[in-house]
Amino acid sequence: FNTRSLEGLEIHITAGPTREPLDPVRYISNHSSGKMGYALAEAAIDAGARVKLISGPVNLATPAHVERVSVTTAQDMLHASLEGLASCDIFIACAAVADYRPTSIAEHKIKKGNEEIMELHLVKNPDIVATVAASADKPFTIGFAAETRDVLSYAKDKLARKKLDMIIANDVSQTGIGFNSDENAVTLVTTTTQIDIPQTSKRQLAKQLIEQIALLYKQSK
Ligand code: PMT
């Protein structure tokens, strides 16, 4: 592991879930634990980078030397991601962002009524990584693709549609990898390369990903 491969570079990483409130006591969210994003932050520090970690609510300690910005909703995460983008060299979107949020947040706790079926109205959230990739200050932009079927073809579609430089595909239908587990297995995809990284701990995987990202970033310059 090369401790100098990201020397002088600034990396911004989103991690964890977002929470989209329905009322003062309830929210919509997902099973992301933040482990993958935090492992990437630690590996990037070990490779000599300056790291800003834009984190949804998780139960993890902030790795040493990492600047952590804590956010709750997708809209908060977008604002934190656009701040300071001019000095960012590499942006990694590892967060599991809620695609939709409730159209309105009730001021008071929603009471149980007599109806058996309750409808929720949701509105689309902004796409954070696509907004970063479309900005005038576009850094080398990397997304994750969490898929339960046709993993590679959906990942390639996201790479093109969101105008990313790289996408890291993980199959989140398999137990023991992906959301909340300590291990993961991924395929790193760019327009010209495809690299499989077999199942290992998220910490080991993060080291391997950071090495590959450093190489491909330098080739892109
Ligand atoms: O946190 P862990 O428990 O360790 O689990 C890790 C993980 C499974 C969450 C992680 O490896 C992962 O796959 N993260 C991306 C999850 C996801 O939401 O994927 P997606 O395919 O829905 O989104 C594609 C990409 O767009 C992602 O980079 C995502 O961060 C980004 N996105 C999505 C929606 C949105 N509104 N804004 C975004 O930036």
Boltz pocket constraint, residues with backbone or C-beta under 6 A from the ligand:
constraints:
  - pocket:
      binder: B
      contacts: [[A, 14], [A, 16], [A, 31], [A, 32], [A, 33], [A, 34], [A, 35], [A, 36], [A, 37], [A, 74], [A, 93], [A, 94], [A, 95], [A, 96], [A, 97], [A, 98], [A, 99], [A, 125], [A, 126], [A, 127], [A, 128], [A, 129], [A, 130], [A, 142], [A, 143], [A, 144], [A, 145], [A, 146], [A, 147], [A, 158], [A, 168], [A, 170], [A, 172], [A, 178], [A, 179], [A, 180], [A, 181]]
      max_distance: 6.0
